[in-house]
Amino acid sequence: MSDPRPASLIIEPSAGEPAQLFVVLHGESAAPDQVLDLVAAIRQAFPQALIVQPQGPFGAGPARRWIARTNPDAESYVGLVAEAGTALAVEVRALQRDRGLSGEQTALAGFSEGAAVALEAVCADPGLAGRALLFSTRFATLPQAAPMLTTLHLLHGAADRVAPVDQARQVHGHLAELGGDATLDMASNVGHELHDALIRQAIARLQTYLPQRSWEAVMGAPDMRVDEYDADDGASDADAGDNGTLH
């Protein structure tokens, strides 16, 4: 039996109506405080954002999960994450309607199991979010189709033994083959954690990376860049801008 689901944590914009919506998901058997450093970085970079931290619907006390079963086998895990992703998409759409925000103004961010669920959500509901930040996750399955209206930023520790980085490489390459828009950043000497190097790189991606759909609109041809490099522990390889735009 699971305890009743705790309410989402909500951080309102510094002033006025929200210009962006960030939905930030913790990992398995965890609580929102697991992603506090990421939330703080988002708040600093995007002061006009509404930041919502849902808590997993399953579990007891502060140890919340996004899927209905603990330790499922590989086949069951695929279906459970797909169900969780569909449910999350419904929640995000309700938030957007309530606050008058579009998918293009929305970003999903998740760590570990939360990232797997975020990926399923944007694949299940095209246009749900303009960006998805996917930290250190074991993806449930390779997407059958790339979410063409969402830019996916995969961020991973190169020394992650829980969710080996080779799978992130595989997903990144698969998305490229499908014509999707995805980046992969790896932080050397970082394990399965929401490390500051990855958080800084995520903010830099949001502020400086021109999504493929925008590139095509401006240039009239696909942008065939493949962005894959090591982000070291001390500093990001991308220079962060200060414009606060998600798209």
VEXMIVO-695591 format. One line per field, with one value per residue (C-alpha): residue number from 1; residue in one letter; x, y, z. Coordinates in steps of 0.02 Angstrom, whole numbers. Layout:
<fidrens>
n NUM, ...
res A, ...
c1 X, ...
c2 Y, ...
c3 Z, ...
</fidrens>
This chain:
<fidrens>
n 1, 2, 3, 4, 5, 6, 7, 8, 9, 10, 11, 12, 13, 14, 15, 16, 17, 18, 19, 20, 21, 22, 23, 24, 25, 26, 27, 28, 29, 30, 31, 32, 33, 34, 35, 36, 37, 38, 39, 40, 41, 42, 43, 44, 45, 46, 47, 48, 49, 50, 51, 52, 53, 54, 55, 56, 57, 58, 59, 60, 61, 62, 63, 64, 65, 66, 67, 68, 69, 70, 71, 72, 73, 74, 75, 76, 77, 78, 79, 80, 81, 82, 83, 84, 85, 86, 87, 88, 89, 90, 91, 92, 93, 94, 95, 96, 97, 98, 99, 100, 101, 102, 103, 104, 105, 106, 107, 108, 109, 110, 111, 112, 113, 114, 115, 116, 117, 118, 119, 120, 121, 122, 123, 124, 125, 126, 127, 128, 129, 130, 131, 132, 133, 134, 135, 136, 137, 138, 139, 140, 141, 142, 143, 144, 145, 146, 147, 148, 149, 150, 151, 152, 153, 154, 155, 156, 157, 158, 159, 160, 161, 162, 163, 164, 165, 166, 167, 168, 169, 170, 171, 172, 173, 174, 175, 176, 177, 178, 179, 180, 181, 182, 183, 184, 185, 186, 187, 188, 189, 190, 191, 192, 193, 194, 195, 196, 197, 198, 199, 200, 201, 202, 203, 204, 205, 206, 207, 208, 209, 210, 211, 212, 213, 214, 215, 216, 217, 218, 219, 220, 221, 222, 223, 224, 225, 226, 227, 228, 229, 230, 231, 232, 233, 234, 235, 236, 237, 238, 239, 240, 241, 242, 243, 244, 245, 246, 247
res M, S, D, P, R, P, A, S, L, I, I, E, P, S, A, G, E, P, A, Q, L, F, V, V, L, H, G, E, S, A, A, P, D, Q, V, L, D, L, V, A, A, I, R, Q, A, F, P, Q, A, L, I, V, Q, P, Q, G, P, F, G, A, G, P, A, R, R, W, I, A, R, T, N, P, D, A, E, S, Y, V, G, L, V, A, E, A, G, T, A, L, A, V, E, V, R, A, L, Q, R, D, R, G, L, S, G, E, Q, T, A, L, A, G, F, S, E, G, A, A, V, A, L, E, A, V, C, A, D, P, G, L, A, G, R, A, L, L, F, S, T, R, F, A, T, L, P, Q, A, A, P, M, L, T, T, L, H, L, L, H, G, A, A, D, R, V, A, P, V, D, Q, A, R, Q, V, H, G, H, L, A, E, L, G, G, D, A, T, L, D, M, A, S, N, V, G, H, E, L, H, D, A, L, I, R, Q, A, I, A, R, L, Q, T, Y, L, P, Q, R, S, W, E, A, V, M, G, A, P, D, M, R, V, D, E, Y, D, A, D, D, G, A, S, D, A, D, A, G, D, N, G, T, L, H
c1 0, 57, 31, -81, 15, 89, 50, 168, 291, 265, 381, 297, 389, 482, 349, 203, 134, 247, 340, 395, 343, 472, 413, 554, 548, 647, 717, 654, 627, 661, 578, 585, 733, 839, 829, 841, 1007, 932, 779, 889, 988, 829, 758, 915, 924, 737, 663, 498, 472, 339, 429, 325, 394, 269, 297, 289, 116, 180, 278, 279, 336, 468, 521, 411, 413, 344, 299, 175, 293, 463, 598, 495, 572, 632, 474, 358, 466, 436, 247, 251, 359, 247, 95, 185, 235, 56, -7, 127, 78, -101, -39, 71, -68, -181, -46, -27, -214, -226, -83, -104, 62, 103, 207, 341, 353, 370, 523, 524, 675, 702, 836, 852, 678, 603, 699, 637, 459, 489, 551, 396, 285, 356, 350, 169, 108, 187, 218, 200, 365, 491, 636, 671, 822, 859, 987, 1071, 933, 908, 785, 643, 655, 717, 585, 493, 481, 574, 472, 495, 431, 544, 732, 805, 959, 1039, 1157, 1258, 1403, 1538, 1571, 1387, 1374, 1186, 1138, 1292, 1329, 1336, 1146, 1135, 1252, 1138, 982, 1067, 1122, 950, 864, 983, 938, 753, 784, 759, 844, 952, 1115, 1223, 1339, 1449, 1539, 1701, 1727, 1543, 1435, 1248, 1212, 1138, 1310, 1340, 1435, 1282, 1166, 1274, 1279, 1090, 1065, 1190, 1096, 932, 1008, 1121, 1066, 960, 835, 836, 657, 710, 867, 763, 644, 788, 907, 788, 884, 910, 1049, 1151, 1258, 1292, 1340, 1431, 1580, 1644, 1588, 1724, 1692, 1749, 1663, 1543, 1608, 1464, 1453, 1290, 1190, 1074, 918, 807, 722, 671, 647
c2 0, 176, 326, 464, 565, 725, 889, 960, 1093, 1255, 1404, 1556, 1683, 1825, 1946, 1946, 1805, 1657, 1661, 1479, 1319, 1197, 1028, 947, 762, 674, 498, 333, 312, 496, 663, 837, 889, 773, 901, 1062, 1114, 1098, 1197, 1334, 1346, 1357, 1491, 1596, 1579, 1597, 1711, 1724, 1536, 1439, 1287, 1136, 984, 841, 698, 520, 443, 282, 245, 279, 435, 534, 385, 414, 319, 357, 177, 64, -80, -94, -191, -245, -358, -276, -313, -247, -93, -37, -39, 42, 187, 211, 221, 345, 451, 459, 510, 644, 715, 735, 828, 944, 985, 1030, 1146, 1229, 1259, 1326, 1449, 1495, 1422, 1326, 1172, 1281, 1376, 1214, 1113, 945, 898, 731, 633, 443, 364, 538, 565, 401, 454, 628, 550, 440, 592, 695, 544, 507, 686, 780, 962, 935, 1025, 1122, 1051, 899, 885, 701, 669, 502, 381, 203, 228, 103, 75, 157, 278, 215, 393, 550, 690, 814, 965, 932, 957, 822, 859, 701, 738, 597, 556, 462, 355, 312, 128, 129, 196, 166, 306, 184, 175, 364, 357, 226, 331, 487, 396, 317, 487, 557, 414, 455, 638, 697, 844, 785, 829, 721, 793, 687, 744, 653, 570, 591, 444, 425, 596, 764, 842, 1029, 1008, 929, 1061, 1202, 1120, 1098, 1284, 1325, 1213, 1300, 1471, 1444, 1293, 1334, 1192, 1105, 1160, 1342, 1316, 1247, 1395, 1518, 1429, 1327, 1165, 1041, 1072, 912, 951, 809, 883, 755, 799, 788, 921, 920, 938, 1119, 1213, 1196, 1186, 1295, 1478, 1518, 1663, 1773, 1777, 1657, 1585, 1403, 1409
c3 0, -40, 71, -1, -129, -56, -142, -271, -216, -313, -332, -409, -519, -435, -497, -615, -721, -766, -931, -923, -836, -767, -702, -603, -558, -422, -442, -373, -186, -159, -122, -201, -92, -201, -342, -240, -318, -492, -440, -367, -529, -633, -519, -535, -724, -756, -621, -715, -717, -624, -551, -502, -412, -415, -295, -355, -334, -255, -96, 89, 181, 87, -20, -173, -338, -511, -551, -462, -419, -337, -427, -578, -710, -870, -969, -835, -810, -989, -967, -795, -854, -1006, -890, -778, -927, -991, -817, -804, -974, -912, -757, -859, -981, -834, -766, -936, -952, -775, -796, -979, -1037, -1196, -1226, -1305, -1140, -1042, -992, -904, -799, -714, -624, -638, -639, -654, -816, -889, -852, -926, -1089, -1099, -1068, -1212, -1327, -1280, -1302, -1449, -1406, -1218, -1186, -1289, -1188, -1080, -966, -934, -798, -765, -811, -868, -1009, -1011, -1198, -1357, -1423, -1577, -1640, -1591, -1509, -1649, -1550, -1401, -1386, -1272, -1169, -1100, -954, -878, -765, -860, -706, -673, -625, -589, -761, -872, -993, -1140, -1138, -1149, -1299, -1377, -1349, -1417, -1575, -1597, -1584, -1714, -1832, -1807, -1850, -1671, -1586, -1441, -1355, -1242, -1110, -998, -842, -809, -639, -595, -542, -518, -446, -490, -496, -507, -671, -751, -680, -747, -918, -918, -887, -1024, -1145, -1106, -1131, -1281, -1384, -1537, -1561, -1729, -1766, -1742, -1847, -1989, -1981, -1988, -2107, -2214, -2189, -2047, -1924, -1928, -1775, -1655, -1487, -1382, -1273, -1096, -972, -839, -653, -641, -782, -925, -1103, -1162, -1117, -1027, -1093, -993, -1100, -1003, -1158, -1174, -1361
</fidrens>
